[in-house]
């Protein structure tokens, strides 16, 4: 095992879990999570932060919003729910600790 030389200063995990139709927990973040993940990747690239802010698509984060997607931001220890692709700039700013 070797330790990687590259590590982000922040990491956003986006739920894109898709549940079976009729699941008691609902459909999952599925399409909303996919759209949010894609927009976050674009926003991070636009800001030139690919090496310092990582975005990873995940399965269930344990919080199932009725709409949008759930995401976790580390090391901020934030969980955000009902996020949509239009929220990408704000989520990136939160992750980076940008001043409002």
CORTA-V389331 format. One record per pair of residues at least 24 apart in sequence whose C-alpha atoms are under 10 Angstrom apart, sorted by the first residue. I is the first residue (numbers start at 1). J is the second residue. If there is no record, write none. Layout:
BEGIN
[[I;J] [I;J]]
END
This chain:
BEGIN
[[6;51] [6;52] [7;51] [7;52] [7;53] [7;54] [8;49] [8;50] [8;51] [8;52] [8;53] [8;54] [8;55] [8;74] [8;75] [9;49] [9;51] [9;52] [9;53] [9;54] [9;74] [9;75] [9;95] [9;96] [10;51] [10;52] [10;53] [10;54] [10;55] [10;73] [10;74] [10;75] [10;76] [10;92] [10;94] [10;95] [10;96] [10;97] [11;52] [11;53] [11;54] [11;55] [11;56] [11;72] [11;73] [11;74] [11;75] [11;76] [11;92] [11;95] [11;96] [12;37] [12;40] [12;53] [12;54] [12;55] [12;56] [12;57] [12;58] [12;71] [12;72] [12;73] [12;74] [12;75] [12;76] [12;78] [12;79] [12;91] [12;92] [12;94] [12;95] [13;37] [13;54] [13;55] [13;56] [13;57] [13;58] [13;59] [13;61] [13;70] [13;71] [13;72] [13;73] [13;74] [13;79] [14;38] [14;40] [14;55] [14;56] [14;57] [14;58] [14;59] [14;60] [14;61] [14;69] [14;70] [14;71] [14;72] [14;73] [14;80] [14;83] [15;56] [15;57] [15;58] [15;59] [15;60] [15;61] [15;62] [15;63] [15;64] [15;68] [15;69] [15;70] [15;71] [15;72] [15;81] [16;56] [16;57] [16;58] [16;59] [16;60] [16;61] [16;68] [16;69] [16;70] [16;71] [17;57] [17;58] [17;59] [17;60] [17;61] [17;64] [17;69] [17;70] [18;59] [18;60] [19;59] [19;60] [25;63] [25;64] [25;65] [25;66] [26;64] [26;65] [26;66] [26;67] [27;64] [27;65] [27;66] [27;67] [28;59] [28;60] [28;63] [28;64] [28;65] [28;66] [28;67] [28;68] [28;69] [28;70] [29;59] [29;60] [29;61] [29;63] [29;64] [29;65] [29;66] [29;67] [29;68] [29;69] [29;70] [29;71] [29;81] [29;82] [29;83] [30;59] [30;60] [30;68] [30;69] [31;68] [31;69] [31;84] [32;67] [32;68] [32;69] [32;70] [32;82] [32;83] [32;84] [32;85] [33;57] [33;58] [33;59] [33;68] [33;69] [33;70] [33;71] [33;82] [33;83] [33;84] [33;85] [34;58] [34;69] [34;84] [34;85] [35;68] [35;69] [35;84] [35;85] [35;86] [35;88] [36;68] [36;69] [36;70] [36;71] [36;83] [36;84] [36;85] [36;86] [36;87] [36;88] [37;69] [37;71] [37;84] [37;85] [37;88] [38;85] [38;88] [39;84] [39;85] [39;86] [39;87] [39;88] [39;89] [40;85] [40;86] [40;87] [40;88] [40;89] [40;90] [40;91] [40;92] [41;88] [41;92] [42;88] [42;89] [43;88] [43;89] [43;90] [43;91] [43;92] [43;93] [44;88] [44;89] [44;92] [44;93] [47;89] [47;92] [49;92] [49;96] [52;96] [53;92] [53;95] [53;96] [54;92] [54;95] [55;92]]
END
